[in-house]
Structure formats: structure tokens, C-alpha cells
């Protein structure tokens, strides 16, 4: 059913009706922006944004900002993030995820758990990471993925990121499951790509879940399709409380 919500007819500069942040669960194959915009009707406020995009194939925590809380977006984006991911070794593709079909890497040989543990050492701490071509990174003001769709698929200039924790949870060839705690700007798909390169077998993300952004955890996230109206209202963190939760 089409939404009945309409852009409020308010004068420019009018005070937002609702302000706060929401720890929102984004399902797989949903656009982060479009999914967050569903909150406009929930909270009767047109001014809505989010702090950090999740790839369509991924699920998990997205921090939605309502009304005056949109001014907190930059501060929220600096919060550390925690993920779990399943990486398929022995394959590759342009996006390094399930948005494109996996392509077997010729002559890729199974590797051992010990080889993976050794390779992961190079990914811990502060590292230089090249964002994938299919990413939201801006190149001369243009989103990288738009350039990639036109054929410019080389990796982008490296950026310094911090991998605070990197744990091998499970391994059975060709599947690796990792837990990753990292800084803003880290691409988990790039870790899959670079791990596959280090092992000389290729690698792509098969699943990706954002479990936490700073103090906001997936267990507490609002699941729009399941929540009652009362639960949706209760999940709105008032602006003043949200500010107190953030590091100075």
C-alpha cells in the first residue's frame, strides 16, 4: 500500500516536530537511504537522515537521525563499528559481494586455517585500504560506483583505516567467518578482496552484518516490520539523550 505521508507544509526554518535518533535494523536488499525514509511517516517528520550506509546485500544497524538530530550525523559516523562476515574463497567478481555472480578463480587451491590466521595478521591495526570501485567513495565529486558502472573499475586510492579487532570465528574451505571491529571508512568487501589476494585464491563477501555502531547494538535495534506503533515510538532516543551517549 502506498504511503499516505506527505511533505509537511511548514515555513522554512520551522522547528521540527520530532528530533532524536533511532537504532534501526536494515534488512538485506534494502537501500539504506530509502529504508530510513520510512521513518518519516512513523515519526511525522520529513527531515530524516542516516549516519553510515550499509551495502544492499548487508543487514544490521543503521543509525537514523530525525529532525534536529541530523546535525549529529558526522559525530555518529566517527563511532567504531562491529561486523560479522562470511567470505567465500576461491571466487571473485566486480563488486566482491553477492550483487554480482561469483566467478571461480582458475587454479585456486584450498588453503589451511593456519594460512588464513597468518594472512590475517597483516589486516590488524592501522592499515592502508583501497576502497572497491563499486563503493560510495567520491572521485572528483562523483560516486565511485557511478564511475564503475561506466567501466572505471580500478581500485580507488588507498585510505588509512583502523582494524581494532579481527577474529577468525569459523573456517571450512571455502568459507571463512570473521568478526571485525573497525573505524569509519573501512570496507569489509575490501578485506575479503585483499584476503583472497594474500592467499592467492580470490575472495568475496557472501554475507555481511553490522552488529553495532558505538553503543548501539543489533539486539536493541528497531525492526520496522515487526514493531507495534508503541514500540516504534519507544525506540526514538530523544536528542538530548543521544548527545549524552556520544563521546565528546
N, C-alpha and C positions, 0 to 999 in steps of 0.2 A: 504494500500500500504506500502511495506517495506521501511524503511528509506534509503536514498541514502548516508547518512553521514558516513564517515569512520574516523577511528582514524588518526589524522594528523601525517604526517611523519616528526616529528621535533626532533632535537637533544635534549638529556637530559639536563634539566635546561634552555631550551629556554624560553624566555619571553612569557606568554600567550597572545593570540591575543586580548582577551576581558577580562576585570575584572570589577566586580561590583556585586550588589545583586538585586534580584527580589522578590517582594512580590507576591507570586504565589498562586492562588486558586487551591486546590486539590479537585477533585470530590470524591464522595463516591465510595467505592470498587476499588480504585486505590492504589497501593503501593506508599508510599511517595518517596522512592528512584527511582523507575522506572519512576514515573511521572516527577520528577525533571530532570532525564536524557534526557527527551525530549528536554530540553533547549540546549543540546549540538549542535543540528542541528540549532536551532534558532539563537544562538549567535556564531556559528562556533568556539566553544571552548570545548575541551574534558574534561578539569579539572572542574568538577561540583560537588557540594555537597549541603547538606541542614542542617539547624540548628533546629533540633527537629522533630521527626517523629509523624505523625498522624496515628491513627489506620485505617485500611482499611474501616471500616464501617462509619468513620467520614469524614467530609468535612471541608474546611476552609483554613486558612492562613498557608502556609509553606514558610519559608524564604530560597530561593535558593541562593547559593554562586557560583560565576563564576570566574574562573582564580585565581588571587592573593587574591580575597575576601574569598577564602576557609579558609584563616588564621583567619578570623573573626568568624568562627563557634562557638567557645567556648564563646566569648563575646556575640554573638547573643542569645545563648541558655540560658544565665542568665536573659534575658529580661522577665518581667512578661507577663502572658498570660491570655486572657479572653475567656470564653466559654459560650455557652448556650447548655443545655442538657435536653432531655426528659427521665425521668426514669419511668419504668413500675414497680409498686409494686405488690407483691403477686406472683412473679416468681423468678426463679434463673436458672443458668446454669454454666458451667465451665469457660466461658470467661467473663461473666457479660455484654454481649452485644449481638447484633443480628447475630454474626458469628456462633452461635450455637442456636438450637431451645430453646425457653423459656420453662421451666418446672414449672408447678404450684406448689406452696408451700402448702402442706397439711394443712388444718385448718387455712390458712391465713385469717384474718378478716379485713374488711375495716377500715381505720383509719381516723381521722379528720384532718382538716387543722391545728388546734391548736396543735395536737400531732406532726405534721411534723415540725411546727415552733419551738416547744420546742426541738425536736431532733436535728434540725439544729444548735442550739447554740453550741453544742459540736464540730462542724466542723469549727468554725471560729477561726482565729488567727493561731498560730503555733501549729501543731498537729503531732502526730506520725501516719504514714500511712504505711500499709503493701502493697507493690505492688502486683497486681494479678499475679497468676502463669503464665498466658498467657500474658507476657509482655516482653519488650526488656531488662529488668534488667539483668546484668551479674552475674552469680553464678560460681565462680571459672573459670572465663573466658568464660563461655558458656551462651548463651542467655537463659533466663528463659523459653521462650516459647518452645524452643527445648527440654528442660528437661520435660516440661509439656506434650508434645506430647508423651513422653515415659512413662508417668504415674505419674510423680512427680508434683502433682497439689496442694500441700500445699501452703498457702500464704507465701510470701518471707519476710525476716527480715524487720522490720519497719524502715522507714526513716522519718526524720523530714522535714515537708513541711509547707508552709505558705498559708493559705486561706485568702486573703486580703478582699474579698467581697463575700458574699453568699446571694443571693436574691431569694426568692420564687416568681416566676412570675405567675404561674397558678397551680391550683390543682383541679382535678376532678377524684376521685377514678376510676381506679388505676394509673392515670398518674400524674406525678409531673414534672413541668418545672422549671429549675433553671438557674440563671445566676451566673457564678463563675469567680472571678479574683484570680489568684493564682501564686505561684512561680514555678520555674523549678522543675521537678521531681514529680509533682502532677498527680495522676491518677484519672480521673473523674469516670472511671469504679469502682474504689475502693470506691469512695464516694457513688455511687449507691449501692454497696455491703454493705457498713457499715451503710448507712441509712436504708436499708432494715432490717439489723440485729437489729438496735436500735429500730425499730418499730415492730420487731418480725413478719415480713411478707415476707422478701426477697425483692430483688430489682435488676434490670438490666438496663443498658443504652439502650434506644430504638433509640435515635438519639444523635449525638454529633457534634457541630460545633465550630471550633476555630475562634472567631471573630476578635482577634487581638493578635499580638506579639509586645509588646512595642508600638512604634509609627506606626506600620504597620497594617492597618485595612483592613477588608474584602472588604469594599466598593471600595478600591483602587487596589485590587489585580488583577493580570493578569489572565484572563480566556482564556487559550490557544485555545480552540476550537472555540471561538467567535472572537478573536482579529485578526486584519489585521497585515501584516508584519510591517507596520509603527508603529502600536500600540505596538507590541511586543518590538520593538527597543526602543520606548519611555519609556517603563516600566523598562528598565535597569537603576538602580541607580548607577552612577559611584562610584568607590571605595572611592575616596576622600570625596564625599558627604556622603556616607554610614558611614564612620568613624565619620564624624561630627555629625551624627544623634544618635550615641551611647553614653551612659553615660561613663564617664572616670572610 
